[in-house]
Amino acid sequence: MIAPALTKNQSLVFDVLVRAEQPISAYTILDRLRDHGFRAPLQVYRALDKLTEAGLVHRLESLNAFVACAHRNASCCGGHSHGTVAFAICTGCGQADEFHDHEIDHRLTVWAKARNFRPEKTTIEIRGLCARCAA
């Protein structure tokens, strides 16, 4: 599927997330875009909603923050679904590494089918120390 065309606001928000070194909140995005005419949180949230829908951005529930999809340049992006989205979040430096594990996907699918459960979204967040912070 071809990546969707982004509006000006969506492009600006996405660019901030791509350049961010760690997950950031909608209000941090707003602060970084004030010089581009952003004045209200609603502008950021609307863009984030569309970017999330398109699979270009993920929301980290435990941090109430957002990150650009690590696979945004892959052919899967633009309305993609790559199964379970998982993040290893460092409590020391704040870095969030996105990863995918097909075995976890398979086991969760088997579990859901056995219970006739229909998951809509699955995000796993593992919090701890990265190798650098643990050293």
Buried (B, 14 or more C-beta within 10 A) or exposed (E): EEBBEBEEBBEBBBBBBBEBEBBBBBEBBBBBBEEEEBEEBEBBBBBBEBBBEBBBBBBBEEBEBBBBBBBBEEEBBBEBEBBBBBBBBBEEEBBBEBEEEEEBBEEBBEEEEEEEEEEEEBEEBEEEEBEEEEE
